[in-house]
Amino acid sequence: MPDADERVRRFRQLHESGCFVIPNPWDVGSARVLAGLGFPALATTSSGFAWSQGRRDSGSTLDETLAHFRELAESVSVPINGDFRDGFAVEPEGVAANIALAARTGLAGISIEDSTGDPERPLFDFPLAIERIRAARRAIDASGTGMLLTGRSEGFIAGRPDLDETIRRLLAYAEAGAECLYAPGIRARADVQAVVRAVAPRPVNALVHADFTTVAEMAEAGVRRISVGGALARAAWTGLLAAANEIRERGTFSSLGRAVTGAEMEKRFD
């Protein structure tokens, strides 16, 4: 198993050129399968993890999330990026303290978002959002881990789909110390390209959670990193729900006949 420093080095190298997919496992099993398929890095998903615990998205606590980070980082040899939501704090001091804890879990990267969870005020006020990123930057620097910091602006998934405001925030987060920029929910190619151009040479992460694009198209648009959020977890739950509903409603088992075999699953975990 590579040490944490080596994984950070590899993770940073992935952001230097090209385009790579960083899929999102939700537990140790899914992480090992994805790593075994050859993906060069993985990212946690707050929604996928919460659903695996029988909760709504953002239902996990700080301690549970830190334990989840540590468990995944210890289970695979590839770099792990942590979805740290809003840093589990509002004020910059709290964000910094929690980032310091996350830096001890073996992560190679971490993201901080500007979503408040309040429909009336879905994004943190601009000055506070910048200070939160700046606090995260200071905490990572103080940790000496070299963890890569991603700054997220959530307007397109929080009811504020304003491209100009999103770009303004991403530029400010880059200035505050974010090394990768991420605006989940942007789908239009022209909008993706606008973000890429605006924050260059900083790398951009794009969220692809449906079949509206391809890896080749995102790469051509200049995206450096593609994640899928909770989409793989939803795909897994789709299979479970389809099979279980067939059994309950029709009393038949054809969905199970289409499932991957036990022998194939055993090979995945050799």
C-alpha positions as CSV (number, residue, x, y, z in Angstrom):
1,M,0.0,0.0,0.0
2,P,1.6,3.3,-1.0
3,D,2.0,5.8,1.8
4,A,0.0,9.0,2.1
5,D,2.7,11.2,0.6
6,E,3.0,9.1,-2.5
7,R,-0.8,9.1,-3.0
8,V,-0.9,12.9,-2.7
9,R,1.9,13.1,-5.3
10,R,0.1,10.8,-7.7
11,F,-3.2,12.7,-7.2
12,R,-1.5,16.1,-7.9
13,Q,0.1,14.6,-11.0
14,L,-3.3,13.6,-12.3
15,H,-4.4,17.2,-12.2
16,E,-1.5,18.4,-14.3
17,S,-2.7,17.4,-17.8
18,G,-5.3,15.3,-19.6
19,C,-8.7,14.3,-18.3
20,F,-9.4,11.5,-15.8
21,V,-12.5,10.0,-14.3
22,I,-12.7,9.9,-10.5
23,P,-15.7,7.7,-9.7
24,N,-17.5,7.8,-6.3
25,P,-17.7,4.7,-4.1
26,W,-19.8,4.6,-1.0
27,D,-18.2,1.8,1.0
28,V,-15.1,-0.4,1.1
29,G,-16.6,-3.0,-1.3
30,S,-17.4,-0.5,-4.0
31,A,-14.1,1.3,-3.5
32,R,-12.2,-2.0,-4.0
33,V,-14.2,-2.9,-7.1
34,L,-13.6,0.5,-8.7
35,A,-9.9,0.5,-7.9
36,G,-9.7,-3.0,-9.3
37,L,-11.2,-1.8,-12.6
38,G,-8.2,0.5,-13.0
39,F,-9.5,4.0,-12.1
40,P,-6.5,6.0,-11.0
41,A,-8.3,7.8,-8.1
42,L,-11.6,7.7,-6.2
43,A,-13.8,10.3,-4.5
44,T,-16.2,9.8,-1.7
45,T,-19.9,10.8,-2.1
46,S,-21.8,12.2,0.8
47,S,-25.1,11.1,-0.6
48,G,-24.0,7.5,-1.4
49,F,-22.5,7.2,2.1
50,A,-25.6,8.5,3.8
51,W,-27.9,6.2,1.9
52,S,-25.7,3.2,2.8
53,Q,-26.4,4.2,6.4
54,G,-30.1,4.5,5.8
55,R,-30.1,8.3,6.0
56,R,-30.8,11.2,3.7
57,D,-27.9,13.0,2.0
58,S,-25.9,15.1,4.5
59,G,-27.2,12.9,7.4
60,S,-23.8,11.6,8.4
61,T,-22.0,13.3,11.3
62,L,-18.5,14.7,11.3
63,D,-17.1,11.7,13.2
64,E,-18.8,9.3,10.9
65,T,-17.5,11.0,7.8
66,L,-13.9,11.1,9.2
67,A,-14.1,7.4,9.9
68,H,-15.5,6.8,6.4
69,F,-12.5,8.7,4.9
70,R,-10.1,6.7,6.9
71,E,-11.7,3.4,6.1
72,L,-11.7,4.0,2.4
73,A,-8.1,5.4,2.4
74,E,-6.9,2.3,4.2
75,S,-8.8,-0.1,1.9
76,V,-7.3,0.8,-1.5
77,S,-4.0,2.0,-2.9
78,V,-5.3,4.7,-5.1
79,P,-5.7,8.3,-4.0
80,I,-9.0,9.3,-2.3
81,N,-10.6,12.7,-2.5
82,G,-13.0,13.5,0.3
83,D,-16.4,15.1,-0.1
84,F,-16.4,17.2,3.0
85,R,-19.6,19.0,2.3
86,D,-19.6,22.5,4.0
87,G,-16.7,21.5,6.3
88,F,-19.3,20.7,9.0
89,A,-19.1,24.3,10.1
90,V,-20.2,27.7,9.2
91,E,-17.4,29.9,10.5
92,P,-13.9,29.7,9.0
93,E,-12.4,28.7,12.3
94,G,-14.6,25.7,12.5
95,V,-13.8,24.7,8.9
96,A,-10.1,25.0,9.6
97,A,-10.4,22.8,12.7
98,N,-12.3,20.1,10.9
99,I,-10.0,20.2,7.8
100,A,-7.1,19.6,10.2
101,L,-8.9,16.4,11.4
102,A,-9.6,15.3,7.9
103,A,-6.0,15.7,7.0
104,R,-5.1,12.9,9.4
105,T,-7.3,10.3,7.6
106,G,-5.1,9.6,4.6
107,L,-7.0,11.6,2.0
108,A,-5.1,12.9,-1.0
109,G,-7.6,15.6,-1.6
110,I,-10.7,17.3,-0.1
111,S,-13.5,19.6,-1.3
112,I,-15.3,22.4,0.5
113,E,-18.6,23.7,-0.8
114,D,-20.5,27.0,-0.4
115,S,-24.0,25.5,0.0
116,T,-25.8,26.3,3.3
117,G,-28.7,23.9,3.0
118,D,-31.1,26.8,3.6
119,P,-33.5,27.2,0.6
120,E,-34.0,30.9,1.5
121,R,-30.2,31.5,1.5
122,P,-28.7,28.6,-0.4
123,L,-25.2,29.9,-0.7
124,F,-22.9,31.4,2.0
125,D,-22.5,35.1,1.6
126,F,-19.6,35.9,-0.8
127,P,-17.1,37.2,1.8
128,L,-17.7,34.4,4.2
129,A,-17.5,31.8,1.5
130,I,-14.1,33.1,0.5
131,E,-12.9,33.1,4.1
132,R,-14.0,29.5,4.5
133,I,-11.8,28.5,1.6
134,R,-8.9,30.6,2.9
135,A,-9.3,28.9,6.3
136,A,-9.2,25.4,4.7
137,R,-6.1,26.4,2.8
138,R,-4.3,27.5,6.0
139,A,-5.3,24.2,7.7
140,I,-4.0,22.1,4.9
141,D,-0.7,24.0,4.8
142,A,-0.3,23.7,8.5
143,S,-0.9,19.9,8.3
144,G,2.0,19.4,5.9
145,T,0.1,16.7,4.1
146,G,-0.1,18.5,0.7
147,M,-3.8,17.4,0.4
148,L,-5.2,19.0,-2.8
149,L,-8.0,21.5,-2.0
150,T,-11.1,21.7,-4.3
151,G,-13.4,24.7,-4.0
152,R,-17.0,24.0,-4.9
153,S,-19.7,26.5,-5.8
154,E,-23.2,24.9,-5.6
155,G,-25.4,27.5,-7.3
156,F,-26.5,25.2,-10.1
157,I,-27.8,22.5,-7.7
158,A,-29.0,24.8,-5.0
159,G,-31.5,26.9,-6.9
160,R,-29.1,29.7,-8.1
161,P,-28.0,28.7,-11.6
162,D,-26.2,31.9,-12.4
163,L,-23.1,31.3,-14.5
164,D,-21.5,34.7,-13.9
165,E,-21.9,34.4,-10.2
166,T,-20.6,30.9,-10.2
167,I,-17.5,32.0,-12.1
168,R,-17.0,34.9,-9.8
169,R,-17.1,32.6,-6.8
170,L,-14.8,30.0,-8.4
171,L,-12.2,32.7,-9.3
172,A,-12.3,34.0,-5.7
173,Y,-11.9,30.5,-4.3
174,A,-8.9,30.0,-6.5
175,E,-7.4,33.2,-5.3
176,A,-8.1,32.0,-1.7
177,G,-6.2,28.8,-2.2
178,A,-8.4,26.3,-4.0
179,E,-6.3,24.3,-6.4
180,C,-9.2,22.6,-8.3
181,L,-12.5,24.3,-9.1
182,Y,-15.9,22.5,-9.2
183,A,-19.4,23.7,-10.0
184,P,-21.7,20.7,-9.9
185,G,-24.9,20.9,-12.0
186,I,-23.4,22.7,-15.0
187,R,-24.3,20.6,-18.1
188,A,-24.2,22.9,-21.2
189,R,-21.0,22.5,-23.0
190,A,-20.6,26.3,-23.5
191,D,-21.0,26.8,-19.8
192,V,-18.4,24.2,-19.0
193,Q,-16.0,25.8,-21.4
194,A,-16.7,29.2,-19.9
195,V,-15.7,27.9,-16.5
196,V,-12.6,26.2,-17.8
197,R,-11.5,29.4,-19.6
198,A,-12.2,31.6,-16.6
199,V,-10.3,29.7,-14.0
200,A,-7.4,28.5,-16.2
201,P,-4.8,27.3,-15.6
202,R,-6.5,25.8,-12.5
203,P,-8.0,22.3,-13.2
204,V,-11.8,22.0,-13.3
205,N,-13.9,19.1,-12.0
206,A,-17.2,18.3,-13.8
207,L,-20.1,16.3,-12.4
208,V,-21.6,13.8,-14.9
209,H,-24.5,12.0,-13.3
210,A,-26.5,11.2,-16.4
211,D,-25.9,10.4,-20.1
212,F,-25.8,14.1,-21.3
213,T,-22.1,13.9,-22.3
214,T,-19.1,11.6,-22.7
215,V,-15.5,11.6,-21.3
216,A,-14.3,12.6,-24.8
217,E,-16.6,15.6,-24.9
218,M,-15.6,16.7,-21.4
219,A,-12.0,16.3,-22.3
220,E,-12.4,18.4,-25.4
221,A,-14.1,21.1,-23.3
222,G,-11.0,21.3,-21.2
223,V,-12.3,19.5,-18.1
224,R,-9.4,17.8,-16.1
225,R,-11.5,15.7,-13.7
226,I,-14.9,14.0,-14.0
227,S,-16.8,12.7,-11.0
228,V,-20.2,11.1,-10.8
229,G,-21.4,12.0,-7.3
230,G,-24.0,9.6,-6.0
231,A,-24.9,8.3,-9.5
232,L,-23.1,5.0,-9.1
233,A,-24.8,4.5,-5.8
234,R,-28.1,5.3,-7.4
235,A,-27.4,2.8,-10.1
236,A,-26.8,0.1,-7.5
237,W,-30.0,1.0,-5.6
238,T,-31.8,0.9,-9.0
239,G,-30.9,-2.7,-9.4
240,L,-31.9,-3.6,-5.9
241,L,-35.2,-1.8,-6.1
242,A,-36.0,-3.4,-9.5
243,A,-35.3,-6.9,-8.3
244,A,-37.0,-6.5,-4.9
245,N,-40.1,-4.9,-6.5
246,E,-40.4,-7.7,-9.0
247,I,-40.4,-10.3,-6.3
248,R,-42.9,-8.3,-4.2
249,E,-45.3,-7.3,-7.0
250,R,-45.0,-10.2,-9.4
251,G,-43.6,-13.1,-7.4
252,T,-40.9,-13.7,-10.1
253,F,-37.1,-13.6,-10.0
254,S,-36.0,-12.7,-13.5
255,S,-33.9,-9.7,-12.3
256,L,-31.8,-12.0,-10.1
257,G,-31.1,-14.1,-13.2
258,R,-29.5,-11.1,-14.8
259,A,-27.3,-10.3,-11.8
260,V,-23.5,-10.7,-11.7
261,T,-22.7,-14.2,-10.4
262,G,-21.4,-14.9,-6.9
263,A,-18.2,-16.4,-8.5
264,E,-17.6,-13.1,-10.4
265,M,-18.0,-11.2,-7.2
266,E,-15.6,-13.5,-5.4
267,K,-13.0,-12.8,-8.0
268,R,-13.4,-9.1,-7.4
269,F,-12.2,-9.5,-3.8
270,D,-9.4,-12.0,-4.3
